[in-house]
């Protein structure tokens, strides 16, 4: 028989008063990151719960995905 999951009211980082963000960081080509939850968030991408490349959300800084794939293939 399966054990029931334990649900806590706060995450481990919250319990330890660690600086972190529960949002998703969209990592841009220049290294900058935008937070999905708080436009004023200035934490680096690695302090967010999730990090995704900006190309996943059709950001214009990523360029044309087909061009980028061709450039990466040519470089290898």
C-alpha positions in Angstrom: 0.0 0.0 0.0 1.3 3.5 -0.9 2.1 6.0 1.8 0.3 9.3 1.5 2.4 12.3 0.5 3.3 14.9 3.1 2.2 18.4 2.1 4.0 21.3 3.8 2.9 24.9 4.0 6.4 26.2 2.9 9.3 25.1 0.8 12.6 24.1 2.2 14.2 27.4 1.1 11.4 29.4 2.8 11.9 27.4 6.0 15.6 28.2 6.0 15.0 31.9 5.1 17.1 31.5 1.9 16.9 34.0 -0.9 14.9 32.4 -3.7 12.0 32.8 -6.1 9.1 30.5 -6.7 8.7 31.8 -10.3 10.2 30.6 -13.5 13.3 32.4 -14.9 13.4 32.9 -18.7 17.1 32.9 -19.5 18.0 35.2 -22.4 20.9 34.8 -24.9 22.8 37.7 -23.2 22.6 36.0 -19.8 19.9 38.2 -18.4 16.8 36.6 -16.9 13.2 37.6 -16.5 10.9 36.2 -13.8 7.4 34.9 -14.7 5.9 35.9 -11.4 7.4 39.2 -10.5 8.6 41.8 -13.2 10.6 43.5 -10.5 12.5 40.3 -9.5 16.2 40.9 -9.7 17.4 37.4 -8.5 19.6 35.5 -10.9 18.2 32.6 -12.8 19.7 29.9 -10.5 17.7 31.2 -7.5 14.4 30.5 -9.3 12.4 27.3 -8.9 12.6 26.6 -12.7 14.8 28.0 -15.5 13.9 27.8 -19.2 15.6 29.2 -22.3 13.7 32.2 -23.6 13.3 30.5 -27.0 10.8 28.2 -25.3 8.5 31.2 -24.9 9.2 32.6 -28.4 11.4 35.5 -27.2 12.7 37.6 -30.1 16.3 37.7 -28.7 16.7 34.0 -29.4 16.5 34.6 -33.1 15.0 32.3 -35.7 15.2 28.7 -34.3 16.0 27.4 -37.8 18.8 29.8 -38.3 20.2 29.0 -34.8 20.0 25.3 -35.5 21.9 25.8 -38.8 24.6 27.9 -37.0 25.0 25.3 -34.3 25.3 22.5 -37.0 27.9 24.5 -38.9 30.0 25.1 -35.8 30.2 21.4 -34.9 
